[in-house]
Amino acid sequence: MKKTIVLSSAILLTAFANTQAADAIMTAEPESLEYVRVCDAYGNGYFYIPGTETCLSIGGYIRFEGRFGRNRAGTSDWSFWNRGQMTLSTKNDTEFGTLAGVITLRGNIERSDSSSTFLQEAYIDIANLRAGMQYSWWDNDRSMSGETDVVSSNQTVHNSIRYMFADTKTFSAGVAVDELEERYRTKPGEGPNNVGIGGQIFGASGAISGYLLGSYDTDTEEGAVRAIGYLDIGSTQLGVYGIWASGANYYFEEAEWSLGAQYVIKVNDKLSLTPGVQYLSNIDLDANGDFTGGDTWRAGLTVDYKIITNLATKISVQYIDPDNAQEQVQGFVRLQRNF
């Protein structure tokens, strides 16, 4: 009897095991997850794109402004204005040095029927050569930091090719060829797709820094030169500049010549004040694009305040007094969130 029970049990266990084996489902091994790695080779904010050795940073800002001035929006003397901007920057090492690429997307809106979204920057940078849509030297981080100055004309972002012979914190020198894309007000019949050539030299030593910039508009056969110098005095900085144009051209057609200054006062880590003044001489143009007379005085104050980390406000009030036109006060109040 016992043998019968043992034998029967063995048969049942064998049958059950065979049934389970027949119904078993084979599952694939899960793939290992590659976590995002921080890339500290190019400064803060970069991380490796998973599966590559390319470093990526994502940044930008959201800006809200209340702008005021005579007839700012139609017959109204004020309006609200918004901007959203995002920049993607990629870098990786190669046998020729760092290969960089930058894409900046920007959207502006002042009224619901006047919004615009566009590609602000898109360029490749390697071995001191940069090609693509980029800011010209007429609008870069070495220009004046206040809001009083008018130190360039027309669009300052171009499809360009730029080569830097040297580029360090204390010295840089380079040349650029720009496609001048938009129409401008100089001579009758002037249009887009012209060529501009420019060069810049920058130097810094101790508390003193400055640069010399020159550009030539091949279509109007006129050029402009701009010099800016800075002097650091403790927690303050004095900036002076001068501009001269041989005739109205794409790079500068606001006046034949101009002089200006600003003084940055850093009250503390959060607050800075920047008063500024500028004089522009021979602001009127004739039909040939030649300067004929008139002048303008500009004076103003810009206040910057860091509310908290990544949130700041800027207030700008400017007084403008041109010849043969009514004087006015204009400016804005800005709130900006950086990321």
C-alpha positions as CSV (number, residue, x, y, z in Angstrom):
1,M,0.0,0.0,0.0
2,K,2.8,2.4,1.0
3,K,4.6,1.6,-2.3
4,T,1.4,2.4,-4.2
5,I,1.0,5.8,-2.5
6,V,4.7,6.8,-3.1
7,L,4.5,5.7,-6.7
8,S,1.3,7.7,-7.3
9,S,2.8,10.8,-5.7
10,A,5.9,10.6,-7.8
11,I,3.7,10.3,-11.0
12,L,1.6,13.3,-10.0
13,L,4.7,15.5,-9.2
14,T,6.3,14.6,-12.5
15,A,3.2,15.4,-14.4
16,F,2.8,18.8,-12.6
17,A,6.5,19.7,-13.3
18,N,6.1,18.8,-17.0
19,T,2.9,20.9,-17.2
20,Q,4.7,23.9,-15.6
21,A,7.6,23.5,-18.0
22,A,5.3,23.5,-21.0
23,D,3.6,26.7,-19.8
24,A,6.7,28.6,-18.8
25,I,7.2,32.1,-20.4
26,M,10.8,33.3,-21.1
27,T,11.3,37.0,-20.2
28,A,14.1,39.1,-21.6
29,E,16.7,40.5,-19.2
30,P,16.0,44.2,-18.6
31,E,18.5,46.6,-20.2
32,S,20.6,48.6,-17.9
33,L,19.6,52.3,-17.6
34,E,22.2,54.9,-18.3
35,Y,21.8,57.7,-15.9
36,V,22.6,61.3,-16.9
37,R,26.1,62.2,-16.0
38,V,27.3,65.6,-15.1
39,C,29.9,67.1,-17.5
40,D,32.2,69.5,-15.7
41,A,34.7,70.0,-18.4
42,Y,33.0,73.1,-19.8
43,G,31.6,74.8,-16.7
44,N,28.4,74.5,-14.8
45,G,25.2,73.3,-16.3
46,Y,26.5,70.8,-18.8
47,F,25.6,67.0,-18.9
48,Y,26.5,64.2,-21.2
49,I,23.9,63.3,-23.8
50,P,23.2,59.6,-22.9
51,G,25.1,57.2,-25.1
52,T,27.6,59.9,-26.3
53,E,30.6,61.9,-25.2
54,T,28.9,65.1,-26.2
55,C,28.1,67.6,-23.4
56,L,24.8,69.6,-23.5
57,S,23.6,72.6,-21.6
58,I,20.0,74.0,-21.7
59,G,19.5,77.6,-20.6
60,G,17.4,80.7,-21.3
61,Y,15.1,83.2,-19.7
62,I,11.5,84.5,-19.6
63,R,11.2,88.3,-19.7
64,F,8.2,90.5,-19.0
65,E,8.4,94.3,-19.5
66,G,6.1,97.3,-19.1
67,R,7.4,99.8,-21.7
68,F,6.6,103.5,-21.8
69,G,7.2,106.4,-24.2
70,R,5.4,108.7,-26.5
71,N,3.0,106.8,-28.8
72,R,4.6,103.5,-27.6
73,A,1.7,101.4,-28.9
74,G,-0.3,103.4,-31.5
75,T,-1.6,106.4,-29.6
76,S,-1.0,104.8,-26.2
77,D,2.1,105.8,-24.2
78,W,2.6,102.3,-22.7
79,S,2.4,98.6,-23.5
80,F,3.3,95.2,-22.1
81,W,5.9,93.1,-23.9
82,N,7.1,89.5,-23.4
83,R,9.9,87.3,-24.5
84,G,10.8,83.7,-24.1
85,Q,14.3,82.4,-25.1
86,M,16.0,79.0,-24.9
87,T,19.6,78.2,-25.8
88,L,21.0,74.7,-26.5
89,S,24.8,74.5,-26.3
90,T,26.8,71.4,-27.2
91,K,30.5,70.7,-26.8
92,N,32.9,67.9,-27.1
93,D,36.7,67.5,-27.5
94,T,38.3,66.6,-30.9
95,E,41.8,66.5,-32.3
96,F,41.2,70.1,-33.5
97,G,40.1,71.4,-30.1
98,T,36.6,71.9,-28.7
99,L,33.7,71.4,-31.2
100,A,30.8,73.6,-30.1
101,G,27.3,74.2,-31.5
102,V,24.7,76.7,-30.3
103,I,21.0,77.0,-31.1
104,T,18.9,79.8,-29.7
105,L,15.2,80.0,-30.1
106,R,13.3,83.2,-29.3
107,G,9.7,84.3,-29.2
108,N,8.4,87.9,-28.7
109,I,4.9,89.2,-28.2
110,E,3.6,92.6,-27.5
111,R,0.0,92.2,-28.7
112,S,-1.9,89.0,-29.5
113,D,-1.7,89.9,-33.2
114,S,2.0,90.7,-33.2
115,S,3.8,87.6,-31.9
116,S,6.9,86.2,-33.5
117,T,9.0,83.1,-33.0
118,F,12.3,82.7,-34.8
119,L,15.8,81.2,-34.8
120,Q,18.1,83.8,-33.1
121,E,21.4,81.9,-33.3
122,A,22.6,78.7,-35.0
123,Y,26.4,78.3,-35.4
124,I,29.3,75.9,-35.3
125,D,32.5,76.8,-33.6
126,I,35.8,74.9,-33.9
127,A,39.5,75.8,-34.0
128,N,38.8,79.5,-33.6
129,L,36.4,79.4,-36.6
130,R,32.7,80.2,-36.2
131,A,30.2,79.9,-39.0
132,G,26.4,80.4,-38.9
133,M,23.8,82.8,-37.5
134,Q,25.5,84.8,-34.7
135,Y,25.8,88.1,-32.9
136,S,28.2,90.5,-34.5
137,W,30.8,92.4,-32.5
138,W,28.5,95.5,-32.7
139,D,26.3,93.7,-30.2
140,N,28.2,91.5,-27.7
141,D,29.1,91.2,-24.0
142,R,31.8,93.9,-24.4
143,S,29.4,96.6,-25.4
144,M,28.0,99.0,-22.8
145,S,25.8,97.4,-20.1
146,G,23.4,100.3,-19.6
147,E,20.4,101.3,-21.6
148,T,21.3,104.9,-22.5
149,D,23.7,104.2,-25.3
150,V,22.9,103.8,-29.0
151,V,26.1,102.1,-30.3
152,S,24.9,100.2,-33.3
153,S,22.3,100.2,-36.1
154,N,19.9,97.8,-37.8
155,Q,20.0,94.0,-37.1
156,T,23.1,92.9,-35.2
157,V,22.7,89.1,-35.8
158,H,24.1,87.9,-39.1
159,N,24.9,84.8,-41.1
160,S,28.7,85.2,-40.7
161,I,32.0,83.5,-40.9
162,R,34.4,84.6,-38.1
163,Y,38.0,83.7,-37.4
164,M,39.8,84.5,-34.1
165,F,43.6,84.7,-34.4
166,A,43.7,84.8,-30.6
167,D,41.0,84.6,-27.9
168,T,41.9,84.7,-24.2
169,K,40.6,86.7,-21.2
170,T,43.3,89.4,-21.7
171,F,43.7,89.6,-25.5
172,S,41.7,88.7,-28.6
173,A,41.8,89.6,-32.2
174,G,39.7,88.4,-35.1
175,V,38.0,89.2,-38.5
176,A,34.5,88.5,-39.7
177,V,32.5,88.5,-43.0
178,D,28.8,89.2,-42.5
179,E,25.8,88.9,-44.8
180,L,23.8,92.1,-44.3
181,E,20.3,90.6,-44.6
182,E,17.7,93.4,-44.0
183,R,16.9,96.6,-45.8
184,Y,18.1,99.8,-44.2
185,R,17.7,103.5,-44.6
186,T,21.0,104.7,-46.0
187,K,20.9,105.2,-49.8
188,P,18.0,104.8,-52.3
189,G,17.7,101.2,-53.6
190,E,19.8,99.6,-50.9
191,G,18.6,96.1,-50.2
192,P,19.5,92.8,-48.4
193,N,22.2,90.2,-49.2
194,N,25.1,92.6,-49.2
195,V,28.4,91.9,-47.6
196,G,30.2,93.5,-44.6
197,I,33.7,93.0,-43.4
198,G,34.9,93.7,-39.8
199,G,37.7,93.3,-37.4
200,Q,38.1,93.6,-33.6
201,I,41.0,93.8,-31.1
202,F,40.4,93.5,-27.4
203,G,42.9,93.9,-24.5
204,A,42.8,93.9,-20.7
205,S,45.5,94.6,-18.1
206,G,44.7,95.0,-14.5
207,A,41.8,97.4,-13.9
208,I,41.9,98.7,-17.6
209,S,40.3,97.0,-20.6
210,G,39.1,98.1,-24.0
211,Y,38.6,97.2,-27.6
212,L,38.7,98.7,-31.1
213,L,36.1,97.6,-33.7
214,G,35.9,98.5,-37.3
215,S,33.5,97.4,-40.0
216,Y,33.0,98.2,-43.7
217,D,29.8,98.0,-45.7
218,T,30.9,97.0,-49.2
219,D,27.6,98.1,-50.8
220,T,27.4,101.6,-49.5
221,E,31.2,101.8,-49.6
222,E,31.1,103.3,-46.1
223,G,32.4,102.1,-42.8
224,A,32.3,102.8,-39.0
225,V,34.8,102.6,-36.1
226,R,33.9,102.1,-32.5
227,A,36.2,102.3,-29.4
228,I,35.2,101.4,-25.9
229,G,37.3,101.5,-22.7
230,Y,36.6,100.4,-19.1
231,L,38.3,101.4,-15.8
232,D,37.5,99.4,-12.7
233,I,37.5,101.5,-9.6
234,G,36.8,99.4,-6.5
235,S,33.2,98.2,-6.7
236,T,32.5,100.7,-9.6
237,Q,33.3,100.8,-13.3
238,L,33.7,103.8,-15.6
239,G,33.0,103.1,-19.3
240,V,33.7,105.6,-22.1
241,Y,33.1,105.2,-25.9
242,G,33.4,106.9,-29.2
243,I,31.9,106.1,-32.6
244,W,32.7,107.5,-36.1
245,A,31.1,106.7,-39.4
246,S,32.5,107.8,-42.8
247,G,28.9,107.8,-44.1
248,A,25.6,106.1,-43.3
249,N,26.1,102.4,-43.4
250,Y,24.5,99.2,-42.1
251,Y,26.6,99.0,-39.0
252,F,26.1,102.6,-37.8
253,E,23.9,105.2,-39.3
254,E,22.6,107.0,-36.2
255,A,25.1,109.9,-36.5
256,E,28.4,110.9,-38.1
257,W,30.1,110.6,-34.7
258,S,29.1,110.1,-31.1
259,L,30.7,110.2,-27.6
260,G,29.3,108.7,-24.4
261,A,30.0,107.4,-20.9
262,Q,28.4,105.3,-18.2
263,Y,29.3,104.7,-14.6
264,V,28.3,101.3,-13.0
265,I,27.8,101.6,-9.2
266,K,27.5,98.3,-7.4
267,V,25.8,99.2,-4.2
268,N,25.8,95.6,-3.0
269,D,25.5,92.0,-4.3
270,K,21.9,92.6,-5.3
271,L,21.7,96.3,-6.4
272,S,23.6,98.3,-9.1
273,L,22.9,101.7,-10.6
274,T,24.1,102.8,-14.0
275,P,23.8,106.5,-15.0
276,G,24.8,107.3,-18.6
277,V,25.0,110.1,-21.1
278,Q,25.6,110.2,-24.9
279,Y,25.9,112.9,-27.5
280,L,25.3,112.2,-31.2
281,S,26.4,114.7,-33.9
282,N,25.1,115.1,-37.5
283,I,22.1,112.8,-37.1
284,D,20.2,113.9,-40.3
285,L,20.7,112.1,-43.6
286,D,20.1,113.4,-47.1
287,A,18.9,111.3,-50.1
288,N,22.4,110.1,-50.8
289,G,23.0,108.8,-47.3
290,D,25.3,111.7,-46.3
291,F,25.1,113.3,-42.8
292,T,23.8,116.8,-43.0
293,G,23.5,118.2,-39.4
294,G,21.5,118.1,-36.2
295,D,22.4,116.5,-32.9
296,T,20.8,114.5,-30.0
297,W,21.5,114.3,-26.3
298,R,20.6,111.2,-24.4
299,A,20.8,110.8,-20.6
300,G,19.4,108.2,-18.3
301,L,19.5,105.8,-15.3
302,T,19.3,102.0,-15.2
303,V,18.7,100.2,-12.0
304,D,19.4,96.4,-11.7
305,Y,18.2,94.4,-8.7
306,K,18.5,90.7,-8.0
307,I,15.4,89.7,-6.2
308,I,16.3,86.1,-5.6
309,T,18.5,83.5,-7.4
310,N,17.5,83.5,-11.1
311,L,14.9,86.3,-10.7
312,A,15.9,89.9,-11.3
313,T,14.3,93.2,-12.2
314,K,15.6,96.1,-14.3
315,I,14.2,99.7,-14.5
316,S,15.4,102.0,-17.2
317,V,14.4,105.7,-17.6
318,Q,15.9,107.7,-20.5
319,Y,15.6,111.3,-21.5
320,I,16.1,112.0,-25.3
321,D,16.5,115.6,-26.7
322,P,17.0,115.7,-30.5
323,D,17.2,118.7,-32.7
324,N,14.1,119.6,-34.7
325,A,12.0,117.1,-32.7
326,Q,10.2,117.1,-29.4
327,E,12.1,115.8,-26.4
328,Q,10.7,112.8,-24.6
329,V,11.1,110.3,-21.7
330,Q,11.0,106.6,-22.4
331,G,12.0,103.3,-20.7
332,F,10.8,100.1,-19.2
333,V,10.3,98.1,-16.1
334,R,11.5,94.5,-16.5
335,L,11.0,91.2,-14.6
336,Q,13.2,88.3,-15.8
337,R,13.5,84.7,-14.7
338,N,16.7,82.9,-15.8
339,F,17.2,79.2,-16.0
